[in-house]
Each structure stands twice: as C-alpha cells, then as structure tokens.
Amino acid sequence: MEILISVAAVALLGGAGSVLRHIAGFWSGALPWGILAVNSIASFVVGLAVSSGEYEIALVVGLAGGLSTFSTFAAQSYEYLKNEQRFRAIVNLVLNLALPALSLLTAVIWL
C-alpha cells in the first residue's frame, strides 16, 4: 500500500510541476526567465526535502522532477548558439547551472 501512495504522490506532484513549468515557460525576454526560475525553485525544493527528510520521494521525484527541465534550457542554449547569439547561450548555460546549485545550497544551509 505504501508504494501505491508513493506512486500516486509522485504522479500528482509531477503533473502539477509539469503544468507550472509549462506556464513559466511563457515568461521570457532576453533569456528564458521562467525556465531559469523553475529550475532554481525545483533545486530549492530538493534542498529542503533532502535536508528535512520529509516527503523526499514525492517532492524530489514528483514536484521537482516535473518542475525542473534540463532539456529545455539545453535546447534553448543550443538555439542561441545556432542563431549566433553566443553571449546569450553562455549566460543561459551559466545561470541555469549556477543559480539552481545556489538554490539547493541555500535550502540546505537554511535548515
């Protein structure tokens, strides 16, 4: 029974995270800010979950897994490179690697 509850929690939170990521994807400008935000928020959630030990599977695999997206930011960075926007590609790559890592560390230190 515990496995079924875990699977249901992952499915529910993963779906919610995916919907939120889709909505955030519309927020863009010089960079795809929405994707950067969801990647950072997901990393913060992971930091909180692993630090507290509470609801790790549901939050890490479900919510953060549905919310974050490595493939989208990688594809966006590739598009910048393809369109000869090297500076934007590099900034997007650096920010999407650095800010989520800092978000995770902030959550871990905070608890």
C-alpha positions in Angstrom: 0.0 0.0 0.0 2.9 2.4 0.8 4.2 2.0 -2.8 0.8 2.9 -4.2 0.6 6.0 -2.1 4.2 7.0 -3.1 3.4 6.4 -6.8 0.2 8.5 -6.5 2.0 11.3 -4.8 4.8 11.3 -7.4 2.2 11.3 -10.2 0.1 14.1 -8.7 3.0 16.4 -7.8 4.9 15.6 -11.0 1.8 16.6 -13.0 1.5 19.8 -11.0 5.2 20.6 -11.5 4.9 20.0 -15.2 1.9 22.3 -15.6 3.7 25.0 -13.6 6.8 24.6 -15.8 4.7 24.9 -18.9 3.1 28.2 -17.6 6.5 29.5 -16.5 7.9 28.8 -20.0 5.9 31.7 -21.3 8.0 34.2 -19.2 10.9 35.1 -21.3 12.8 38.2 -22.5 16.5 38.5 -23.1 16.7 35.0 -21.6 14.0 32.3 -20.8 13.5 33.6 -17.3 10.6 31.2 -16.5 12.8 28.1 -17.1 15.6 29.6 -15.0 13.1 30.3 -12.2 11.5 26.8 -12.2 15.0 25.1 -12.3 16.0 27.2 -9.3 12.8 26.7 -7.4 13.0 22.9 -8.0 16.5 22.8 -6.7 15.4 24.7 -3.6 12.6 22.2 -3.1 15.1 19.3 -3.4 17.4 21.0 -0.9 14.5 21.4 1.6 13.3 17.8 1.1 16.7 16.1 1.5 17.6 18.3 4.4 14.4 17.7 6.3 14.0 14.1 5.2 10.3 14.8 4.8 8.4 13.6 1.8 11.6 13.1 -0.2 10.2 10.9 -2.9 7.1 13.0 -3.6 9.0 16.3 -3.6 12.2 15.3 -5.3 10.9 12.8 -7.9 7.4 14.3 -8.2 7.3 18.1 -7.8 10.9 18.9 -8.5 11.2 16.3 -11.3 8.1 17.7 -13.0 9.1 21.3 -12.4 12.7 21.3 -13.5 13.9 20.8 -17.0 17.5 20.3 -18.1 16.5 19.5 -21.7 14.6 22.8 -22.2 17.4 25.0 -21.1 19.9 23.0 -23.1 17.7 23.3 -26.2 17.3 27.0 -25.7 21.0 27.4 -25.3 21.6 25.5 -28.5 19.1 27.7 -30.3 21.1 30.7 -29.2 24.3 29.2 -30.5 22.6 28.2 -33.8 21.5 31.8 -34.2 25.0 33.0 -33.4 23.9 34.5 -30.1 26.9 33.1 -28.2 26.8 35.5 -25.3 23.2 34.7 -24.6 23.9 31.0 -24.8 26.8 31.2 -22.4 24.8 33.3 -19.9 21.9 31.0 -20.1 24.1 27.9 -19.5 26.0 29.5 -16.6 22.8 30.8 -14.9 21.0 27.5 -15.3 23.8 25.7 -13.7 24.8 28.2 -11.0 21.5 29.5 -9.7 19.9 26.1 -9.2 23.0 24.9 -7.4 23.0 28.0 -5.2 19.3 27.5 -4.5 19.9 24.0 -3.4 22.7 25.0 -1.1 20.6 27.9 0.3 17.9 25.4 1.2 20.4 23.0 2.8 22.0 25.8 4.8 18.7 27.3 5.8 17.5 24.1 7.5 
